[in-house]
């Protein structure tokens, strides 16, 4: 019984820390509707600021107040960083589609990762223990750290302070009002820019506070940003977007689930949290204490593909030139160029299938890498476990991924907006956890090795042409689907679900079929990628891989048909050419992503189309002008 009490206290300490970190993300999303991937970076900066400031302050006075002063100073510094990000980056793109704001925050994540490595180095840094709380307390015969008891109290204290802020100050009232109806707050004359800046400061401050409070128990490391952001998303979604009490309740549930889940289900501990998230979203999409989304004047999702037109003569010539270059690449290029192009082709197919969901169907997926990974694992395991040749294993990749997408999509397409996107993330993390923890089948983090193509495709050149033919064929089929009545029906359901339903379109079935087809195409890309690499590991299904596919799609242009292909080539080329030049490639890549978002928020292809229309307009006007 005493052991269970200690486990419960461990769960409460974790829950309190998780609440402090996640509540900032909850508040920021509630007001700005930004899915802030940089929130994990703020948490990491809070930890690094703390391990830098606290030792110097403790040298002056070895007391707990001085330690806590260092924690607050670190959180304040992170809050200022959040204001800088809002002022320099986000303020310039508030009118852009919301996924581009997400893309900008991902660029910030990459930049901050390299800045941390430049300033503090790659080694973990453990902060000093809190003065006065270095001892352990005896609880029914078990020794329990005093600092953990302090952490248990900090969560309710922060909750109480936030309640006072939200209910007893004008700023808090405006935050609550904007969470419920942001457009109405703007219509009443509230300075939204100032409100957003204050909200970003508060969210970053809380993330920094959570990171600083972890330093006596966890080392500051360059990987802690990605490690925490998924759990923060789970708390935010389970509790309800924008609900502070909901975040507290969700953190309590997740803390206890983690504390006791490791005792009851030791082999699926990673799955439990995301199973909870998926269950809550299916039963109550807006979270435990959240509210259904209010329809706003601006679309929740990006516009997607609006204008379907055939290629003009210039575009046909350009496509022919690119096709000729791809066919001649093994002849004129070296082995490295062929290797890079094989990777680009597989990523281009995955990104194109993602834009089939986003641009055509209005279905934003934060977990598209799940189907890429399912295809890769299906091919790899059939080759290594059953000894099948490449051909049937490769055919199985889209089938297995399509079945997985069909199962997940059955629940996903019932939702909409950010809740749909978060459910895709939940199912993707469940898939990742299974691949990571089912060691007997998948090899765990060691992955699967020996996934080699058949003898006829074993040379790099032969496999390149196989990749080129299969990828081009799959993209051609998806493109035909976009221009077919099925694609037009998806666009109708995306643009006006009520009208589409009124004329008899089965919206849910069409969206489910689109999700299945896109998952199968991503699985085919994953199978092709597995045979090109010869090995598979769970990183293919990680949140980072899903974000990479989103970045490729958005960089190229989510409102264009060929944009994702260009985006995949640009993203991979930037990373591939920048990485060998400097150790700080993440910083340069992040800055490049931010620059592209600020300069061409419609993406590379979308920007080119806008520029072409801009220069074509004067010529058309001059031709139609009537002479005096």
C-alpha positions as CSV (number, residue, x, y, z in Angstrom):
1,X,0.0,0.0,0.0
2,X,2.8,2.4,0.9
3,X,4.5,1.6,-2.5
4,X,1.3,2.5,-4.3
5,X,1.2,5.8,-2.4
6,X,4.7,6.6,-3.5
7,X,3.8,5.8,-7.1
8,X,0.8,8.1,-6.8
9,X,3.1,10.9,-5.5
10,X,5.5,10.3,-8.4
11,X,2.6,10.6,-10.7
12,X,1.5,13.9,-9.1
13,X,4.9,15.4,-9.3
14,X,5.1,14.5,-13.1
15,X,1.6,15.8,-13.5
16,X,2.3,19.1,-11.8
17,X,5.4,19.6,-14.0
18,X,3.6,18.7,-17.2
19,X,0.7,21.0,-16.4
20,X,3.0,24.0,-16.0
21,X,4.6,23.2,-19.3
22,X,1.5,22.5,-21.2
23,X,-0.8,25.2,-19.9
24,X,1.2,27.8,-21.8
25,X,0.6,25.9,-25.0
26,X,-3.1,25.7,-24.2
27,X,-3.4,29.4,-23.6
28,X,-1.5,30.4,-26.7
29,X,-3.6,28.1,-28.9
30,X,-6.8,29.3,-27.3
31,X,-6.1,32.9,-28.2
32,X,-4.0,32.8,-31.4
33,X,-5.0,29.4,-32.9
34,X,-1.3,28.8,-33.5
35,X,-0.1,25.2,-33.1
36,X,3.2,26.3,-31.6
37,X,5.9,23.7,-32.2
38,X,8.4,26.1,-30.7
39,X,6.8,25.6,-27.2
40,X,9.2,22.7,-26.6
41,X,12.1,25.0,-27.5
42,X,10.9,27.5,-24.9
43,X,10.9,24.6,-22.3
44,X,14.4,23.7,-23.3
45,X,15.6,27.3,-23.1
46,X,14.1,27.6,-19.7
47,X,16.2,24.6,-18.5
48,X,19.4,26.0,-20.1
49,X,18.9,29.5,-18.7
50,X,18.3,27.9,-15.3
51,X,21.5,25.8,-15.3
52,X,23.4,29.0,-16.3
53,X,21.8,31.5,-13.9
54,X,21.1,29.4,-10.7
55,X,24.7,28.3,-9.9
56,X,25.8,31.9,-10.0
57,X,23.0,33.1,-7.8
58,X,23.6,30.3,-5.3
59,X,27.2,31.3,-5.0
60,X,26.0,34.6,-3.7
61,X,23.5,33.1,-1.2
62,X,22.9,29.4,-0.7
63,X,19.2,29.7,0.0
64,X,16.0,28.5,-1.5
65,X,14.7,32.0,-2.3
66,X,17.8,32.6,-4.4
67,X,17.3,29.4,-6.2
68,X,13.7,30.3,-6.9
69,X,14.8,33.8,-8.0
70,X,17.0,32.0,-10.6
71,X,14.0,29.9,-11.8
72,X,11.9,33.0,-12.2
73,X,14.7,34.9,-14.0
74,X,15.1,32.0,-16.4
75,X,11.3,31.9,-17.1
76,X,11.3,35.7,-17.6
77,X,14.2,35.4,-20.1
78,X,12.2,32.8,-22.1
79,X,9.1,35.0,-22.0
80,X,11.2,37.7,-23.7
81,X,12.3,35.2,-26.3
82,X,8.7,34.4,-27.0
83,X,7.9,38.1,-27.5
84,X,10.8,38.4,-29.9
85,X,9.5,35.4,-31.9
86,X,6.0,36.9,-32.0
87,X,7.2,40.3,-33.0
88,X,9.8,39.2,-35.6
89,X,8.0,36.2,-37.1
90,X,4.4,35.6,-36.2
91,X,3.1,39.1,-36.3
92,X,4.0,39.3,-40.0
93,X,2.0,36.2,-40.9
94,X,-1.1,36.3,-38.7
95,X,-3.2,36.7,-41.9
96,X,-1.5,33.7,-43.6
97,X,-3.1,30.2,-43.4
98,X,-2.6,28.8,-40.0
99,X,-0.4,25.9,-41.2
100,X,2.1,28.4,-42.4
101,X,2.3,29.8,-38.9
102,X,3.0,26.2,-37.8
103,X,5.7,26.0,-40.4
104,X,7.3,29.2,-39.1
105,X,7.4,27.9,-35.6
106,X,9.1,24.7,-36.9
107,X,11.8,26.9,-38.4
108,X,12.2,28.5,-35.0
109,X,12.6,25.0,-33.5
110,X,15.5,24.2,-35.9
111,X,17.2,27.5,-35.3
112,X,16.9,27.2,-31.5
113,X,18.4,23.7,-31.5
114,X,21.5,24.9,-33.2
115,X,21.8,28.0,-31.1
116,X,21.7,25.8,-28.0
117,X,24.4,23.6,-29.4
118,X,26.5,26.7,-30.2
119,X,26.2,28.2,-26.7
120,X,26.0,25.3,-24.4
121,X,27.5,22.4,-26.4
122,X,26.2,18.9,-27.1
123,X,26.7,17.5,-23.6
124,X,23.9,17.2,-21.0
125,X,24.1,19.8,-18.2
126,X,22.7,18.9,-14.7
127,X,21.6,21.9,-12.6
128,X,22.3,22.3,-8.9
129,X,19.9,20.8,-6.4
130,X,17.6,23.1,-4.7
131,X,18.9,24.4,-1.3
132,X,16.8,23.3,1.6
133,X,15.1,20.6,-0.5
134,X,18.0,18.2,-1.0
135,X,16.9,15.7,1.6
136,X,14.3,12.9,1.4
137,X,11.1,12.6,3.4
138,X,10.0,9.3,5.1
139,X,6.6,8.3,3.9
140,X,5.3,5.0,5.4
141,X,8.8,3.6,5.3
142,X,9.7,4.9,1.8
143,X,12.1,7.7,1.2
144,X,10.6,10.3,-1.1
145,X,12.6,13.4,-2.4
146,X,11.5,16.7,-0.8
147,X,11.9,18.5,-4.1
148,X,9.3,16.2,-5.7
149,X,6.9,17.2,-2.9
150,X,7.7,20.8,-3.8
151,X,6.9,20.1,-7.4
152,X,3.5,18.6,-6.4
153,X,2.6,21.9,-4.8
154,X,3.7,24.1,-7.7
155,X,1.0,22.9,-10.1
156,X,-2.0,23.9,-7.9
157,X,-0.2,27.2,-7.1
158,X,0.3,28.0,-10.7
159,X,-3.4,27.0,-11.4
160,X,-4.6,29.3,-8.7
161,X,-2.4,32.2,-10.0
162,X,-3.7,31.7,-13.5
163,X,-7.3,31.6,-12.2
164,X,-6.7,35.0,-10.5
165,X,-5.1,36.3,-13.7
166,X,-8.0,35.1,-15.9
167,X,-10.8,36.2,-13.7
168,X,-9.5,39.3,-11.9
169,X,-7.5,41.2,-14.6
170,X,-8.5,42.8,-17.8
171,X,-5.8,40.9,-19.7
172,X,-7.2,37.6,-18.4
173,X,-10.7,38.5,-19.3
174,X,-9.6,39.4,-22.8
175,X,-7.7,36.1,-23.1
176,X,-10.8,34.2,-22.0
177,X,-13.0,36.1,-24.5
178,X,-10.5,35.6,-27.4
179,X,-10.4,31.9,-26.6
180,X,-14.2,31.7,-27.1
181,X,-14.6,34.1,-30.0
182,X,-11.5,35.9,-31.3
183,X,-13.3,37.7,-34.1
184,X,-15.8,39.3,-31.7
185,X,-13.0,40.6,-29.5
186,X,-11.4,42.2,-32.6
187,X,-14.8,43.7,-33.5
188,X,-15.0,45.3,-30.1
189,X,-11.8,47.3,-30.8
190,X,-9.4,45.3,-28.7
191,X,-5.8,45.7,-29.9
192,X,-5.2,42.1,-31.0
193,X,-1.5,42.6,-31.7
194,X,-0.9,43.6,-28.1
195,X,-3.1,40.8,-26.8
196,X,-1.2,38.2,-28.9
197,X,2.1,39.6,-27.7
198,X,1.1,39.3,-24.1
199,X,-0.3,35.8,-24.7
200,X,3.0,34.6,-26.3
201,X,4.9,36.1,-23.4
202,X,2.7,34.3,-20.9
203,X,2.9,31.0,-22.8
204,X,6.7,31.2,-23.2
205,X,7.1,32.2,-19.5
206,X,5.2,29.1,-18.4
207,X,7.2,26.8,-20.7
208,X,10.4,28.4,-19.4
209,X,9.2,28.0,-15.8
210,X,8.5,24.3,-16.4
211,X,11.9,23.8,-17.9
212,X,13.7,25.7,-15.1
213,X,11.9,23.7,-12.4
214,X,13.1,20.5,-14.0
215,X,16.9,21.2,-13.7
216,X,17.4,19.7,-10.2
217,X,15.9,16.4,-11.4
218,X,16.6,16.3,-15.2
219,X,19.7,17.3,-17.2
220,X,19.3,20.1,-19.8
221,X,19.9,18.4,-23.2
222,X,19.5,19.5,-26.8
223,X,16.9,16.8,-27.4
224,X,14.5,17.7,-24.6
225,X,12.4,20.0,-26.8
226,X,11.0,17.3,-29.1
227,X,10.7,14.9,-26.2
228,X,8.2,17.2,-24.3
229,X,6.2,18.7,-27.1
230,X,4.2,15.6,-27.8
231,X,3.2,15.2,-24.2
232,X,2.3,18.9,-24.1
233,X,0.1,18.4,-27.1
234,X,-1.6,15.4,-25.4
235,X,-2.4,17.5,-22.3
236,X,-3.7,20.4,-24.4
237,X,-6.0,18.2,-26.5
238,X,-7.3,15.9,-23.7
239,X,-8.0,18.9,-21.4
240,X,-9.6,21.0,-24.2
241,X,-8.0,23.6,-26.4
242,X,-7.8,26.8,-24.4
243,X,-9.0,25.4,-21.1
244,X,-6.7,25.9,-18.1
245,X,-8.7,23.7,-15.7
246,X,-8.9,21.1,-18.5
247,X,-5.1,21.1,-18.9
248,X,-4.7,20.6,-15.1
249,X,-7.2,17.6,-15.1
250,X,-5.5,16.1,-18.2
251,X,-2.1,16.4,-16.6
252,X,-3.3,14.6,-13.5
253,X,-4.8,11.8,-15.6
254,X,-1.7,11.4,-17.7
255,X,0.7,11.6,-14.7
256,X,-1.1,8.8,-12.9
257,X,-1.5,6.8,-16.1
258,X,2.3,6.9,-16.6
259,X,3.0,6.2,-12.9
260,X,0.9,3.1,-12.7
261,X,0.9,2.1,-16.4
262,X,4.6,1.1,-16.2
263,X,3.6,-1.4,-13.4
264,X,0.6,-2.9,-15.2
265,X,1.5,-2.6,-18.9
266,X,5.3,-2.3,-18.9
267,X,5.6,-3.1,-22.6
268,X,3.1,-0.5,-23.9
269,X,3.8,2.5,-21.7
270,X,4.3,4.8,-24.6
271,X,1.0,3.7,-26.2
272,X,-1.2,4.4,-23.1
273,X,-1.0,8.2,-23.2
274,X,-1.9,8.4,-26.9
275,X,-4.6,5.8,-26.5
276,X,-6.1,8.1,-23.9
277,X,-5.8,11.0,-26.3
278,X,-7.4,9.1,-29.2
279,X,-10.2,7.8,-27.0
280,X,-11.0,11.3,-25.7
281,X,-11.0,12.8,-29.2
282,X,-13.3,10.1,-30.6
283,X,-15.8,10.4,-27.7
284,X,-15.5,14.1,-26.9
285,X,-13.6,15.9,-29.7
286,X,-13.2,19.2,-27.9
287,X,-11.6,17.6,-24.8
288,X,-12.7,17.0,-21.3
289,X,-13.4,20.6,-20.3
290,X,-13.1,22.3,-23.7
291,X,-15.8,23.8,-25.9
292,X,-16.7,23.1,-29.6
293,X,-14.9,25.4,-32.0
294,X,-16.7,28.6,-32.9
295,X,-17.0,29.3,-36.6
296,X,-14.7,32.2,-37.4
297,X,-14.7,34.6,-40.3
298,X,-11.4,33.2,-41.5
299,X,-11.1,29.6,-42.4
300,X,-9.7,27.3,-39.9
301,X,-7.9,25.4,-42.6
302,X,-5.8,26.7,-45.5
303,X,-7.8,27.3,-48.7
304,X,-6.2,24.4,-50.5
305,X,-6.2,23.9,-54.2
306,X,-8.6,26.4,-55.7
307,X,-7.9,26.6,-59.4
308,X,-7.4,23.4,-61.4
309,X,-6.1,24.1,-64.8
310,X,-4.2,22.2,-67.4
311,X,-0.5,22.9,-68.0
312,X,0.2,25.9,-70.2
313,X,2.8,25.5,-73.0
314,X,5.6,26.8,-70.9
315,X,4.8,24.4,-68.1
316,X,4.6,21.5,-70.5
317,X,8.1,22.3,-71.8
318,X,9.4,22.7,-68.3
319,X,8.0,19.4,-67.3
320,X,9.6,17.7,-70.3
321,X,13.0,19.2,-69.5
322,X,12.8,18.0,-65.9
323,X,11.7,14.5,-67.1
324,X,14.7,14.4,-69.5
325,X,17.1,15.5,-66.7
326,X,15.7,12.8,-64.4
327,X,16.1,10.1,-67.1
328,X,19.7,11.2,-67.8
329,X,20.8,11.7,-64.2
330,X,22.5,8.2,-63.8
331,X,24.4,9.0,-67.0
332,X,25.6,12.5,-66.3
333,X,25.5,12.4,-62.4
334,X,27.6,10.5,-59.9
335,X,26.4,7.9,-57.4
336,X,25.8,10.4,-54.7
337,X,23.5,12.5,-56.9
338,X,21.5,9.3,-57.8
339,X,21.3,8.4,-54.1
340,X,19.9,11.9,-53.2
341,X,17.4,11.8,-56.0
342,X,16.1,8.4,-54.9
343,X,15.4,9.9,-51.5
344,X,13.8,13.0,-53.0
345,X,11.5,10.8,-55.2
346,X,10.2,8.8,-52.2
347,X,9.7,12.0,-50.1
348,X,8.0,13.7,-53.1
349,X,5.4,10.9,-53.3
350,X,4.8,11.1,-49.6
351,X,4.4,14.8,-49.7
352,X,2.1,14.7,-52.7
353,X,-0.1,12.2,-51.0
354,X,-0.3,14.5,-48.0
355,X,-1.3,17.4,-50.1
356,X,-4.0,15.1,-51.6
357,X,-5.5,15.2,-48.1
358,X,-4.8,18.9,-47.2
359,X,-5.1,20.7,-50.5
360,X,-8.0,18.7,-52.0
361,X,-9.8,17.3,-49.0
362,X,-9.0,19.9,-46.4
363,X,-7.8,17.1,-44.0
364,X,-4.8,18.3,-42.1
365,X,-2.7,15.3,-41.0
366,X,0.0,15.8,-38.3
367,X,0.9,12.1,-38.5
368,X,1.3,11.2,-42.1
369,X,4.6,9.5,-41.4
370,X,2.7,6.7,-39.8
371,X,1.6,5.3,-43.2
372,X,5.1,6.0,-44.7
373,X,6.5,3.9,-41.8
374,X,3.8,1.2,-42.1
375,X,4.7,0.7,-45.7
376,X,8.4,0.5,-44.9
377,X,7.9,-2.0,-42.0
378,X,5.6,-4.1,-44.1
379,X,8.1,-4.5,-46.9
380,X,11.1,-4.9,-44.5
381,X,9.5,-7.5,-42.3
382,X,8.2,-9.6,-45.2
383,X,11.8,-9.7,-46.6
384,X,13.6,-10.3,-43.3
385,X,11.1,-12.4,-41.4
386,X,9.4,-14.4,-44.2
387,X,12.2,-14.3,-46.8
388,X,10.0,-13.0,-49.6
389,X,11.6,-11.2,-52.5
390,X,11.3,-7.5,-53.1
391,X,8.4,-7.6,-55.6
392,X,5.6,-9.0,-53.4
393,X,7.0,-7.2,-50.4
394,X,6.8,-3.9,-52.2
395,X,3.3,-4.7,-53.4
396,X,2.3,-5.3,-49.7
397,X,3.5,-1.8,-48.7
398,X,0.6,0.2,-50.0
399,X,-1.9,-2.5,-49.0
400,X,-0.8,-2.6,-45.4
401,X,-0.5,1.2,-45.2
402,X,-3.9,1.6,-46.9
403,X,-5.5,-0.8,-44.4
404,X,-4.0,1.1,-41.5
405,X,-5.1,4.4,-43.0
406,X,-8.6,2.9,-43.4
407,X,-8.8,1.9,-39.8
408,X,-7.5,5.1,-38.4
409,X,-9.4,7.2,-41.0
410,X,-12.7,5.7,-40.0
411,X,-12.4,7.6,-36.7
412,X,-10.4,10.6,-38.0
413,X,-12.8,11.8,-40.7
414,X,-15.6,12.1,-38.1
415,X,-13.8,15.2,-36.7
416,X,-12.8,18.5,-38.2
417,X,-10.3,21.3,-37.8
418,X,-7.5,21.1,-35.2
419,X,-9.2,18.2,-33.4
420,X,-8.9,16.1,-36.6
421,X,-5.2,17.0,-36.9
422,X,-4.6,16.1,-33.3
423,X,-6.3,12.7,-33.7
424,X,-4.0,12.0,-36.7
425,X,-1.0,12.8,-34.4
426,X,-2.4,10.5,-31.7
427,X,-2.7,7.5,-34.1
428,X,0.7,8.2,-35.5
429,X,2.3,8.2,-32.0
430,X,0.5,5.0,-31.2
431,X,2.1,3.4,-34.4
432,X,5.5,4.8,-33.4
433,X,5.2,3.4,-29.9
434,X,4.3,0.0,-31.2
435,X,7.2,0.0,-33.5
436,X,9.5,1.2,-30.7
437,X,8.4,-1.2,-28.0
438,X,7.5,-4.4,-29.9
439,X,11.1,-5.4,-30.0
440,X,10.6,-9.1,-30.9
441,X,8.9,-8.1,-34.2
442,X,10.3,-4.7,-35.2
443,X,13.7,-4.7,-33.4
444,X,12.8,-1.7,-31.3
445,X,15.1,1.3,-31.7
446,X,17.6,-1.0,-33.4
447,X,15.2,-1.3,-36.3
448,X,15.3,-3.9,-39.1
449,X,18.3,-4.5,-41.3
450,X,18.9,-6.4,-44.5
451,X,16.0,-5.0,-46.5
452,X,17.6,-5.4,-49.9
453,X,16.1,-5.3,-53.4
454,X,16.1,-8.2,-55.8
455,X,19.2,-9.0,-57.8
456,X,17.9,-7.3,-61.0
457,X,17.4,-4.0,-59.0
458,X,20.5,-4.3,-56.8
459,X,22.5,-1.7,-58.7
460,X,22.0,1.9,-57.8
461,X,21.1,2.8,-61.4
462,X,18.5,0.0,-61.8
463,X,16.8,0.8,-58.5
464,X,16.8,4.5,-59.5
465,X,14.8,3.8,-62.6
466,X,12.5,1.5,-60.7
467,X,11.9,4.3,-58.2
468,X,11.4,6.9,-61.0
469,X,8.8,4.8,-62.8
470,X,6.8,3.8,-59.7
471,X,6.9,7.2,-58.1
472,X,5.9,9.0,-61.4
473,X,3.1,6.5,-61.9
474,X,1.7,6.9,-58.4
475,X,1.9,10.7,-58.6
476,X,0.1,10.5,-62.0
477,X,-2.7,8.4,-60.6
478,X,-3.1,10.8,-57.7
479,X,-3.1,13.8,-60.0
480,X,-5.8,12.2,-62.2
481,X,-7.9,11.7,-59.0
482,X,-7.5,15.4,-58.2
483,X,-8.9,16.3,-61.6
484,X,-11.5,13.6,-61.6
485,X,-15.1,14.0,-60.2
486,X,-13.8,12.4,-57.0
487,X,-11.4,15.3,-56.5
488,X,-14.0,17.9,-57.3
489,X,-16.3,16.3,-54.8
490,X,-13.6,16.4,-52.1
491,X,-13.1,20.1,-52.8
492,X,-16.8,20.8,-52.6
493,X,-16.9,19.1,-49.2
494,X,-13.8,21.0,-48.1
495,X,-15.2,24.4,-49.1
496,X,-18.7,24.1,-48.0
497,X,-19.7,20.9,-46.1
498,X,-23.3,22.1,-45.6
499,X,-23.9,22.7,-49.3
500,X,-22.2,19.4,-50.3
501,X,-24.4,17.5,-47.8
502,X,-27.5,19.3,-49.0
503,X,-27.0,18.1,-52.6
504,X,-26.6,14.5,-51.4
505,X,-22.8,14.0,-51.2
506,X,-21.7,11.5,-48.6
507,X,-18.9,13.7,-47.2
508,X,-17.7,11.2,-44.6
509,X,-17.3,8.4,-47.0
510,X,-15.4,10.5,-49.6
511,X,-13.1,11.8,-46.9
512,X,-12.5,8.3,-45.6
513,X,-11.7,7.0,-49.1
514,X,-9.3,9.9,-49.7
515,X,-7.6,9.2,-46.4
516,X,-7.2,5.5,-47.3
517,X,-5.8,6.3,-50.8
518,X,-3.3,8.9,-49.4
519,X,-2.2,6.4,-46.8
520,X,-1.6,3.7,-49.4
521,X,0.4,6.1,-51.5
522,X,2.5,7.1,-48.5
523,X,3.0,3.4,-47.7
524,X,4.3,2.8,-51.3
525,X,6.8,5.7,-50.8
526,X,7.9,4.1,-47.5
527,X,8.4,0.7,-49.1
528,X,10.5,2.2,-51.9
529,X,12.5,4.1,-49.3
530,X,13.1,1.0,-47.2
531,X,14.7,-0.9,-50.1
532,X,16.8,2.1,-51.0
533,X,18.2,2.3,-47.5
534,X,18.4,-1.4,-46.7
535,X,17.2,-0.7,-43.1
536,X,14.2,0.6,-41.1
537,X,13.9,2.2,-37.7
538,X,11.1,3.9,-35.7
539,X,12.3,7.4,-36.7
540,X,10.4,6.9,-40.0
541,X,7.2,7.2,-38.0
542,X,8.3,9.9,-35.5
543,X,6.7,13.3,-35.2
544,X,9.8,14.8,-36.8
545,X,9.2,12.8,-40.0
546,X,5.5,13.9,-40.1
547,X,6.6,17.5,-39.6
548,X,9.1,17.1,-42.4
549,X,6.3,16.0,-44.8
550,X,4.3,19.0,-43.7
551,X,7.2,21.3,-44.3
552,X,7.8,19.9,-47.8
553,X,4.1,20.4,-48.7
554,X,3.9,23.9,-47.3
555,X,7.2,25.0,-48.8
556,X,6.1,24.0,-52.2
557,X,2.6,25.4,-51.9
558,X,-0.4,23.7,-50.4
559,X,-2.7,25.6,-52.9
560,X,-1.0,24.1,-55.9
561,X,-0.9,20.6,-57.4
562,X,2.8,20.2,-58.1
563,X,3.9,22.3,-55.1
564,X,4.6,19.3,-52.8
565,X,7.0,17.8,-55.4
566,X,8.9,21.1,-55.6
567,X,8.8,21.5,-51.8
568,X,10.3,18.0,-51.3
569,X,13.1,18.7,-53.7
570,X,13.8,22.1,-52.2
571,X,13.7,20.9,-48.6
572,X,15.9,18.0,-49.2
573,X,18.3,20.0,-51.4
574,X,18.6,22.7,-48.8
575,X,19.3,20.2,-46.1
576,X,21.6,18.1,-48.2
577,X,23.7,21.0,-49.6
578,X,23.8,23.0,-46.3
579,X,24.6,20.1,-44.0
580,X,28.1,19.3,-45.5
581,X,29.0,23.0,-45.4
582,X,28.6,23.7,-41.7
583,X,27.8,22.0,-38.4
584,X,25.1,24.5,-37.8
585,X,22.9,23.4,-40.7
586,X,19.8,23.4,-38.5
587,X,20.1,27.1,-37.9
588,X,20.5,27.9,-41.6
589,X,17.7,25.5,-42.6
590,X,15.4,27.1,-39.9
591,X,16.2,30.6,-41.1
592,X,15.6,29.6,-44.7
593,X,12.2,28.1,-43.8
594,X,11.2,31.3,-41.9
595,X,12.4,33.5,-44.8
596,X,10.4,31.5,-47.3
597,X,7.3,31.7,-45.1
598,X,7.7,35.5,-44.7
599,X,8.5,36.2,-48.3
600,X,6.2,33.7,-50.1
601,X,3.5,32.5,-47.6
602,X,1.8,30.6,-50.4
603,X,4.9,28.5,-50.9
604,X,7.5,28.4,-53.7
605,X,5.1,27.4,-56.5
606,X,2.3,29.5,-55.2
607,X,4.6,32.5,-55.1
608,X,5.7,31.9,-58.7
609,X,2.1,31.7,-59.8
610,X,1.3,34.9,-57.9
611,X,4.3,36.7,-59.6
612,X,3.3,35.4,-63.0
613,X,-0.3,36.6,-62.5
614,X,1.0,40.0,-61.3
615,X,3.2,40.5,-64.4
616,X,0.6,39.1,-66.8
617,X,-2.1,41.5,-65.6
618,X,-0.6,44.7,-67.1
619,X,-0.1,43.0,-70.4
620,X,-3.6,41.7,-70.5
621,X,-4.9,45.2,-69.6
622,X,-2.9,46.8,-72.4
623,X,-4.2,44.4,-75.0
624,X,-7.8,45.2,-74.0
625,X,-7.4,49.0,-73.7
626,X,-9.4,51.0,-76.2
627,X,-7.3,53.5,-78.1
628,X,-8.2,57.2,-77.6
